[in-house]
């Protein structure tokens, strides 16, 4: 009997037990030269049947490194990866010999459970045992550091690696791009190309495109897109999807659609979903829904992500009836709504002022509403001043243990809009006692490849005097068009003049003013903001786009706003 072939065919617990019985009755299991023994232990750990794997392991008189590696490998890929880390420590306590594979398997487990301290311990074993020269293991370690968020260690390891391969570069570029170090990821991509030892592949450009998407770095994104075309990497649908996403997140949905419409490879479901979500983010609900309909004509069945993207499109465009119809059709088409779909519908109704309907949907849900869903209900309460539902949603969020500053700020703003300053003070006291800190708003704009970041009232930029002079000029000009400061957006118990001054120096206004003084006439200005744009800034930027004849694109936390000739793509609905 070919035991190796028998082991490879094991696909059920019954098969494993048959193999175990054969090994036991023939005495093969006790033999240190039985390679199938390790395979059996690995399979039991993978299924996962850790107790069965453990029981088998105890029957081995002298476990080998291969036996330990088997259980580590199985557990690392199972639904209980943390158990692999425990077995690794057991191996060390028993002074069993480890090898590079041992470290590789336990690192996989560390990555899955985001165990930074354990990763450091494995790293020390790699160095102590002399495995540091192993390029594959070094890359695995680097990748784990990136995934657990320890990018300082990842960069240090990369710089000290005696031998790097393309996977090492890819791991660090991707880690930096996903870990809020997008600028550094692009610099590393440039360095890789300049050194010329390795040619960027599909994985490399995916990391670089992700960095461009995060930063809104259109020029760098266009350069990478040209490289992709020159290297024929656009035959890979995953790369094409990333290019579509990059253009959309840089504010150019038309360019994204050109790529979508002209891809050389067969579009995947992700291609359609990415493009529908792109139209949704840019407020073009009709095009998003049109594309959603075309999916069926192309024999591509929508999934839960497709429906979520289409619902978001309805949400951002105020297409309430279309959104409700779409939501009600989900189950008929074999897609069960989840919390995200319910959240989108609640937000859709809430933005339209139909807060009681939104609350009724929350109460009738077949699953327990999550934190995000209650936040979706709380948000529009501020817009429409519904104190009752705001208090209900806020109470639920507190009960669920949410400590998000935005939840408290929204309720505080509802109270402030009704001039209930005692309640505002009470919420601030709660925030202080819970050590909840408000996330500061900031905006940034890219000029000549450099990112310029601004906070509200910022005077740290080297050109802050010129920026403030430009804002004074803007302030004078927009008043000629009837602008009156929207002091109702300043939810503090201060005088009107102080409110007007506070509004004037919001971060997005500083970023736009810097864009005006730093770029030539007719150049598009792109601003990226971490919070939602306020109503006053929205109105002011509309006027700026008309007065200075500039296209201004603002990406806030939720969506894009394209300002042209005094109008916005959102049609004042956001």
N, C-alpha and C positions, 0 to 999 in steps of 0.2 A: 504493500500500500504506500502511495506517495503522500506522506504526511504534509509536506509543504503545499501540495495542490489542495489537499483536504482542508487545511487551515485557511487558505485563500478563499475558499468557497463558503466559509462560515458567515452567515448573514443573519442568523437568528440565535436566540439563547438555546434553543433545542439543539442546533448544530454544535454549539460550543460544548454543551454537556456530553454530546456523543463523542466529540474529540477528547474531552477530558477523561471520559470513561475508558476510551481506547488506550490513552497514555498511561492511565493508572493500572489497568489490568495487565498491560505488557511490561510494566516497570520502566517505561521510557521516561516518565515524568521525573524520576529521581536522577536520571543521567545528566551530568553537567554538559554533555555534548549533544543535548536535544534542543535544537534551535526552535522547534515548534512550541516548546514550553513557554518561552518568552512571548511568542505570538499569542498564545492562549491567554496569558496574564494581561497582555495589552488589550485584547479584545474585551475581556471581562471589565476592565477599567473604563474602556471607551463607551460601553453600552448605555449607561454606566451601571455596573454591578460591583462597586468598590469592595463590598463585604466579601463577595465571592472571590475577587482578585486577591484580597488580603488573606483569605482562608487558604487559597492555593499557595500563596507566597510563604506562609508559615510551614508548609509541608516540605519546603526546600531546605536541606541541611545546611548548605553553604551557598547562599545566594550570590550570583555573579553580578558584575556591573551590568551585563546585558539584561538580567532579570529586573534589576532596579530601573534601568532605562525603559524597559517594557511598560512597567506600571506608571512611570512618570509620563511617558509618551501618551498612553491611553487616557490618563486623568487630565493631562494638559489640553486634550482635544474634546474632553467630555463636558457635561453640564456642571461638573464640580472641579474646575481648574485649581481652586485653592488647595484641594487635597494633594495635588502634585507638589506644592511647596512644602507641605507637612512631611511628605515622604522624602523629599530632598534633605530636610533637616535630620530626619531619622537616619538617612544614609550617612550623613556627616558625623552624627553622634556615634554611629557604629564603626567609624573609621574605615568605611568601605571605599574602595578606589572609585573616583569619578573620572569621566573623560569629557571630551568636548561635546559629545552628544547629550550627556547628562545635563550639562549647563544649557545647551540649546533647548532641551525640552522644558526645563524649569523656567527658562526665560519666556517661553511661549505662554506659560501659565501666569507669570508675572504681568505680561502685557494684557492678558485677558481680564485680570482682576485689578489692574492699575496699581500694582504693589511696588511703590518706589523704593521703600527701605529694603525690601527683599531683593530687588534688582541690584542695589548697591552691594549687598552681601554676596550675590552670585558673581558680581564683577570682581570682588576681592578674591574669590576662589579661582576665577579665570586667570588673574595675575599670578596668584600663589602657585598654581599648577602649571604655569608656563604655556597657557593656551592663547595668550594675547596676540601671537603672531598668526593665529588662524583667522584669515580674512573673512570667512563665512560667519564664524562665531562673533567676530568683532562687529560685523554688519548687523547681526541679530541683536546684539547688545545695544548698539546705537539706535536701532529701530525701537527697541523697548523703552529706552530713555525718552525718546521722542513721544511715544504713545502715553507714557505716564506723566508727561509734562515737564520732565527735567531736561530742558533744552540746553542748560548750561553744561551739564555732564555730557550730553550728546555732542555738543560742539567741541568740548575738550577732548573727548574720545576720538572724534573725527580727525582733529589736528594731530593727535599723537599716534594714529594708526600707522604702523610701518608699511602696510600694504593696503591700498584701497581698491575696490572694484566699483563698477557702475552702480551696484546695489547700495553701496555706502553713500554715494552722492545722492541717490534717489531717496534714501531713507531720511537723510538730514533735510533735504529740500522740502519733502512732504511734511516732515515734522515741524519745521519752521513755519511753513505756510499755514498749517492747521493750528499752530500754537501762538497766534497773534504776533508773529515775527515775519510777516509777509515781505517786508522790505529786505530783510536779511536773506529770505529764501530766493528772491530775485537776484540779489548780489551773488549768492552762491551759484545760481544757474549761469550767470554771466561768467563767473570765475571758471566754472567747469568748461564752458565753451572756449574761453581764452587759453586755458592750459592745454586743451586739445588732446588729452590722453584718452578720453572717452567721448564718444558721440552720444548726445542725449537721445534717449529712446522714448517709447510711449509713456512709460512710468515717469520719466523725468519731466516731460512737458505737462503731464497732468498736475504735478506738484507746482510747477511754475504758473500754469493757468489758474490754479486755485489761489495763488498769491495775488495775481492780477485781479481776480474777482473780488478778493477781500479788500484790496486797496482802491479798486476802481481805476487801475492803472491802464488806461486804454492804449497808450502809445507802446508800452512794453508788451501788452497783449497782442497788438497788431504785429509786432516784430516776431513774437513767438508763433503766431498764426502763419506768417510768411515762411518761417523755418519749417513748420509742420508740412506746408504744401511742398516746399523744396525737397524735403526728405521723404515725401509720399507717406507720411504718418497719418494723413487724413483718410487712409483706407481702413483705419480702425474706428469703429463706431463710437467707442468710449471716448476717444480723443475728440471726435466731432462733437459729441454731447458737451464736453468740457469747453470747447470753443464757443458753442452756442450760449452756454451759461455765462462764460466770461463776458461776451459782448452785451448780454442782457444786464448783467450786474454792473457793467461800466456805464450803463445808461443808454445804450444804443440797440434797442430792440429790433430796429429795421435791419441792422447788420446781422443780428442773431438769426433773423428769419431768412436772410439771403443764404447763410451757411446751412440752415435747416433745409431749405428748399433745393439746395444744390449738392448735398452730400453724395459722394461717389459710392459709398457703401450702403447697405440696406439699413433703413432707420429701425431702431429698436423701440420698445415701449418707452424706455427712458428718454429717447429723443423727443417723442411726442409730449411726454409729461413736462420735460424741461422747457419746451417752447410754449406750451399752454401756460405754465407758471410764469414765464417771462412776460407774456402779454398781460397776465394778471397783475404782476408787480408794477407794470407801466400803466395800469388803469384802462387797458383796451379790452373791455369785457366782451364786445361783439366779436372781435377776432379770436379771442380765446375760445368762446363757445362755438364759433365756426370751425375752428381746428378740432375741437372735441368731437363735433359731428363727423368731420372727415376721417377720424380714426376708424369709425365703423365701416366707412366706405373702403378703407385700405385694409380691411380684415384684421385690424389691431383692436383687441378687446380691452376696453378701459379697466384699470384696476383701482384700488382705493386711493392711490396717489393721483391718478387722473381726475377722479371725482373731487378730491381735495383741491387740486389746482383750479378746476373749473368753478368750484364754489368760491374760492378766493377771488377769482375774476369777477364773479357776480358781486361779491362783497365790496371790492374796491370801486366798482362802477355803479353801485347802487341798484343793481338789477334784482330786486327782491323777489318778484314773481318767478323769474327764470331760475333763481337760486333755489327757491322752495320746490319748484317743479323738479329740478335736478335731484335735490335731496330725496324727494319722495319716490323717485324712480330707481334709486340705488338698489334696494332689496329685490325689486323685480328683475334687475340685471345681474343678480348673483353677487352683489357687493354689500356686505353688512356695514352700516355706518359705525364708526368708532368715535372716541371722545373728540378727536380732531375735527371730524365732520360736524358733530354736534356743536363744537366750539365755533366753527365757521358760520353755521346757521344762526347761532345765538348772536354772534357779532354782526351778521348781516341784518337781522331784525333790530338789534340794538342801535346800529348806526342810523337806521331809518326811523328811529324814535319809537319803535313798537316794542318797548321794554317789557310790558306785561306778557306779550306773546312769547318773548324770548325767555322770560322767567318760567312760564308755563311749560315750555319745551324742556328746560332744565329739570323741572319737577317730574316730568313724565318719562325721562330717559330710562332705558332698560339696564344701564350700568351706572355705577357711582360716578358722579361728576368729579373730574380732577381739578387740580389747582388752576391750570391754564383756562379751563372752561369758566370757572367763577371769575377769573380775571377778565375774560371776554365780556362777561355780563357787567362787571364793575366799570369797565372803561367808558361805555356810552352813558352811564349814569352821570358822569361829569358833564358831558355835552348837553344833556337834557335836564340836568338838575334834579334827578330823581333820588331824593335822600333815602326814602324808604327801602328801595331795592338795593341801593348802594350799601346801606347798613347791613342788610341780609347777606349780600355777597361778601362783604368785608368780614362779618362774623364767621362765615363758613371758612374763609381763608385762614383766619386765626385758629379755628378749630383743627384745620388740617396741618397746622404747624408752619404755614408760610411765613417767611421772614423777609420777603421781598420788599425793598423800599418803595417800589412803584405802587404796591397795593395800598400802603399807608398814605402815600402822597395823593393818590387818586381820591380816596375818601376825604382827606384833608382839603383837597381842591373843591369837592362837592360842598363841604361845609363853608369854605371861603367864598364860593360863588353866592351863597345865601347870607354872607356876612355873619356866620355863626362862629365868631372868633374864639369863644371859649372852647368850643368843640375842636377847632383847629389846634389850640394850645394843648388840649387833652391828647390829641393824636401825636403831637410832637413830643409830649412827655413820654408816651408809650414807646415811641421810636427811640428816644434817648435811653429809657430803661432797658429796652431790648437790644441796645447797641446797633440799631438799624440805621445805616448811613445812606443818605441820598446819593445816587449815582450822578456825578457832575456831567452836565451836557457839554459835548465838544463837537467841533466840525473840523474837517480838513479839506484842503484843496491841493491838487498837484499842479505845479508850475515848473516847466523845464526839468521834469523827472524828479523834482524834490517835493516831499510831502510837507505841507505847512499846516500845523495844527493850532486850533484856537479854542479857548474856553470863553465863557461869557465874561465880558469886562476885561479881557486879556490885554496886558501891556508888556508881555514878554518877548514878542516878536521884534526883530531888529528894525522893522519898518512900521512899528506901531503908530508913530506920529503921523506918517503919511496915510495909514489906514483910517485913523480917526478923522483926519482932515477930509478924506473922501467920504466918510460917513456924514460929516457935517454938510458937505455939498449935496449928498443924496437927500438928507433930511430937508434941506431948503427946497430942492427941486420937487420932491414928491408932495410937499404941501401946496404947490401950485396946481396940483391935480386933485386937490381936495382931501389929501390924506389927514386923518386924525388918528393919533396913537390909540391902539386898542388896549387901553389900560385895564380892561376887564380880564385880560390874559395874565396880568400880574396879580397873583392871588396872595397878596401880603397886606397887612393892615398898615399901609403907609400912604402918604399924600400923593395926589395926582401927578405932581411934577416929578417926584421921586420915581413913580411908576413909569412915567414916560422916559426918563433917563435909563432906567433898568432895561426897558425894551430896546432902546437904541443900540445897545452893545451886546445883543445876543450873539452866540458864537457863529451862527450861519450868516449873519449880516457882516461880521468881521471877515469871514472867509470870502464872501462875495465881493466886498470892498477890496480885499487884497487881490482877488482875481482881476478886478477892473483896472487896478494900477499896474498890474504885472504882465498883462497880456495885451496884444494889439487889438485894435478895433475889429469887431466882427468875429473874434475868436470865441468859441463856446467855453463856458465856465462850468466845471463840474465840482459840486460840493457834496461831501459825504458826512452824515450826522448820525450819532449813536442813539439819539432819542427822536421822537416825533417832532416835526416842525410845528411851531406854534402859529396860530391864526394871524397874528400881527406880522410875523416874518413872511408868511405866505403872501399876504397882501402887498407888503413892501417889495418883495422880489418880483412880483408881477409888474409893478410899476417900474422897477429898475430895468426889467427886460424890454419894456417899451421905450423908456427915456433914452437908454444907452444902446438900443438896438442890438441886444445880446441874447443869444440862447443860453439859458442857465438851467442846468440839470441838478436837482437836489435829490439825493438818495437818503431818506430817513430810515428809521428803524423798521418801518412797515412797507414802504413802497417808494416809487420814483415820482418826482414832479418835474415835468419839462415845461419851463416858462419861456414863452415866445410872444413878443408884441403885446404884452399886457394880459395874456391868458395863461392858464395852466392846463396841462393834459388831464389833470384829475377833475377838471370842471368844478372845482371848489368843493369836491366831495371826497373827504379822506378821513 
